[in-house]
Amino acid sequence: MKTSTPIRVIGLILCAICLFTGWYMIAANYDYGMVAGTYEFRGVGESSVLLLKKDGSFLQKRSSNGKIEFAKGTWHRSGEGGVDFSEGFLEVGGVAPDSDGHTYGEVIKHFLNLIPSIVLGDDWDRGPKFHRVFFHSAELE
């Protein structure tokens, strides 16, 4: 039996609405569960791996000029896309902690606003970026 054109059109419209709703629910989500995960920074002569946990804690490993350092602390969301790292966060890409000892950044999303990255400092275009890593080693866990 052949499906009529109006039913096909209604089906396509409903599918489009469902796809858009699903995309929007992910793209507009900046909560702890969405931001938590493993991130990696690679710069000239340095690299860093950052593990953000859903409970608001973080682990960080930085390698710079052959020296490896580890840090742990807390992180929390601020505003729509802001992220605040507690004292102890290691300097990355020349961005040092502010006078209060905290390091601040911004969560930005790429690829249809689905994949988060974290940019440190005030310059979101040129600041050091931690890119989300989906397959990672367990070196920080």
C-alpha positions in Angstrom: 0.0 0.0 0.0 1.3 3.4 -1.0 1.6 6.2 1.6 -0.1 9.5 0.7 2.0 12.6 0.2 0.5 14.6 3.1 1.3 11.8 5.5 4.9 11.6 4.2 5.3 15.4 4.6 3.9 15.3 8.2 6.3 12.4 9.0 9.3 14.4 7.7 8.2 17.5 9.6 7.9 15.5 12.8 11.3 13.8 12.2 12.9 17.3 11.7 11.3 18.6 14.9 12.6 15.6 16.8 16.2 16.0 15.4 16.2 19.7 16.1 15.0 19.2 19.7 17.6 16.5 20.3 20.4 18.7 18.9 19.2 21.7 21.0 19.1 19.8 24.2 22.8 18.9 23.8 24.0 22.2 22.2 22.4 24.3 25.0 23.6 22.1 27.8 26.5 23.5 29.8 25.9 21.6 33.1 28.5 19.6 35.1 27.6 16.4 33.4 28.2 17.8 29.9 31.4 19.6 30.7 32.9 16.8 32.8 35.4 14.6 30.9 39.0 14.5 29.8 40.6 17.4 28.0 44.1 17.8 26.5 46.2 20.9 25.7 49.3 20.8 23.5 51.5 23.8 23.1 55.1 24.6 22.2 57.2 22.7 24.7 54.3 21.8 27.0 51.2 19.6 27.2 48.6 19.1 29.8 45.8 16.6 30.5 42.8 17.7 32.5 40.2 15.4 34.0 37.0 17.2 35.1 34.8 15.0 37.3 31.0 15.4 37.7 31.5 15.9 41.4 33.3 19.2 40.8 36.9 17.9 41.3 39.7 17.9 38.8 43.0 16.2 38.2 45.7 17.8 36.1 49.0 16.6 34.6 51.3 19.0 33.0 54.5 18.3 31.1 56.8 21.2 30.5 60.4 21.1 29.4 60.7 17.5 30.5 59.3 18.2 34.0 56.0 16.5 34.9 53.7 18.0 37.6 50.4 16.9 39.0 47.6 19.0 40.5 44.2 18.4 41.9 41.4 20.7 43.1 37.9 21.8 42.4 36.1 23.4 39.6 32.7 25.0 39.2 30.6 26.5 36.6 29.9 30.2 36.6 27.5 32.0 34.3 26.4 30.4 31.1 29.8 29.1 29.9 32.3 30.1 32.5 34.5 27.7 34.5 36.5 28.5 37.6 39.4 26.3 38.8 40.5 26.4 42.4 44.0 27.2 43.7 46.5 24.6 42.5 45.6 24.6 38.9 48.8 24.6 37.0 49.8 27.4 34.6 49.1 26.4 31.0 50.0 28.3 27.8 51.2 31.3 29.8 47.9 31.8 31.6 48.6 32.0 35.3 46.1 32.0 38.2 44.5 35.4 39.0 45.4 37.3 42.2 42.8 35.2 44.1 44.6 32.0 43.1 41.9 30.8 40.8 42.2 30.2 37.0 39.2 31.2 34.9 38.1 29.9 31.5 35.2 29.6 29.2 33.5 26.5 27.7 33.1 26.8 24.0 31.5 24.2 21.7 32.5 23.2 18.2 31.0 20.9 15.6 27.4 22.0 15.6 27.8 23.2 19.2 28.2 19.6 20.4 31.9 19.1 21.3 33.1 21.2 24.3 36.5 22.8 24.6 37.8 25.0 27.5 39.7 28.2 26.7 41.7 29.7 29.6 42.1 33.5 30.1 40.3 36.4 28.6 41.1 35.9 24.9 38.8 33.2 23.6 40.3 33.3 20.1 44.0 33.0 21.1 44.0 31.7 24.7 45.2 28.2 25.4 42.5 25.6 24.5 41.9 22.3 26.2 40.2 20.1 23.6 37.8 17.2 24.6 39.3 13.8 24.4 36.9 10.9 23.9 39.3 8.0 24.1 41.9 8.5 26.9 44.3 6.6 29.0 43.7 6.1 32.7 46.8 8.0 33.7 44.9 10.5 35.8 42.1 8.3 37.2 
